Amino acid sequence: MIIAIPLHETKQNVCVSFGRAPYFLFHNTDTNTSQTVENTAAQAQGGAGIKAAQLVADSHADAVITVRCGQNSAEVLQTAKIAVYKSEGDSAAENLQAFAEGKLVKLNHFHPGFHGHA
């Protein structure tokens, strides 16, 4: 299973913005390996969330752990059958551990998006 997490510039903590996060962590639970990838959608004029969700889908992620997610991003993720979980705390590593222990809940409330706001 591949889990995607939006990351801050530090590449350690979960970013509150899904679409405009500077990086994504992709963690493979089968091999216990991680890769940090630049979010090329972060600088988009518009539609950053949709583009970021497509990046996650193209990376074959099975799940996303995030603070929040816009409706348009959520639709892309749901179409790709990617489960979205609510992060707990700041650390990406702690969230991966909480996920492995079954402590994270699915995110089922999606905001309308920020449309043009960074």
N, C-alpha and C positions, 0 to 999 in steps of 0.2 A: 504494500500500500504506500502511496506517495501522499504526503501531507504538505500543504503549502501554507506559509505564514508570512504576512506582510511585515517587513522589518524597517526600523528607524535607521538613520545613518550609521549608528553604532554597530549594526548587524547583529545585535544581541537581543534587543527588545522588540516587542510587538508594536507596530505602528498603528495609531488610531485610524488613519486613513487607509482604506484598502486600495483604492484606485491610484492614489498619489504617493503611496509608500515608495521610498527610494529603491528598496530591494525586496525580493521574495526569497525565503528559505524554502527549499524543497527537501524534505526528509523522507528517505525510503526506509520504511519499517522492516522490510524483508532483509535488507543488507546492512541496516543501521548506519547508513551513510547520509551525509547532508551536502547540499550544494547551495550557495548563495548566488542569486542571479539579479542583475540590474533590472529594475522595472522600467522598460522602455516606454510604457504608457504614462509614466508620472509627469512628463513634460507636455503631454498633449494639450492642445487648446481646449478641446472639449471631448467628452466621452471617455475620460481616463478610466473610469470604473469598468466600462464595457471592454475596453482594450486590455485592461489588467486581467479581467476575468477570462478573456480569450487567451492571454498569455498562460494563465494557470491551466486552462483546459488543454492547450497545445502541449503543455509539459506533462500531460497524462496524470494530473493530480486526481486523487480519489476523495480528498477532503481538504477543507480550508479551515484554519483557526484564525479568527479575526475579532477585533473589538466590535466593529459594526460593518454593515455592508449596505450599499444603496440598492434600490429596487431593480435598476437596470442591470447592475452587476449580478445580483441574485438570480435574475432570469437567465442570464448566460450560464451561470454555474449550475442552476437547476436543469437546464436543457442538456448540459453535458453530464448530468447525473453525478455532480460533485456535492457532497454533503458539506454544510457550513456549520461550524461550531463556534460558540461564544468563548473567547479567550478569558482566562482568569489570571490576573496579575500581569506584570510587565515582561517577564523573561520568556523568550521563545523556548528555551530548554525546559523550564518549569511547565509550560503549556504542553509540550510534547510528552512529558512525564504524566501530567494529569490526563491527557488523552489516552495514553497507554493503560492507565488505571481505570478508565471509564468514568472519569469525574467531570468531563466537560459535557455541557448540554447543547443540543442543536439550537442554532440561532433561527428564530422564526418570525422576528420582527425586522423588517427592512425599511430604512428611511427612504424618502423620495429622492435623495441625492442632493448634491450641492451645486450642480450645473454651473460650471465656470468659476467656482471658487476654489482656490488652492488650499 
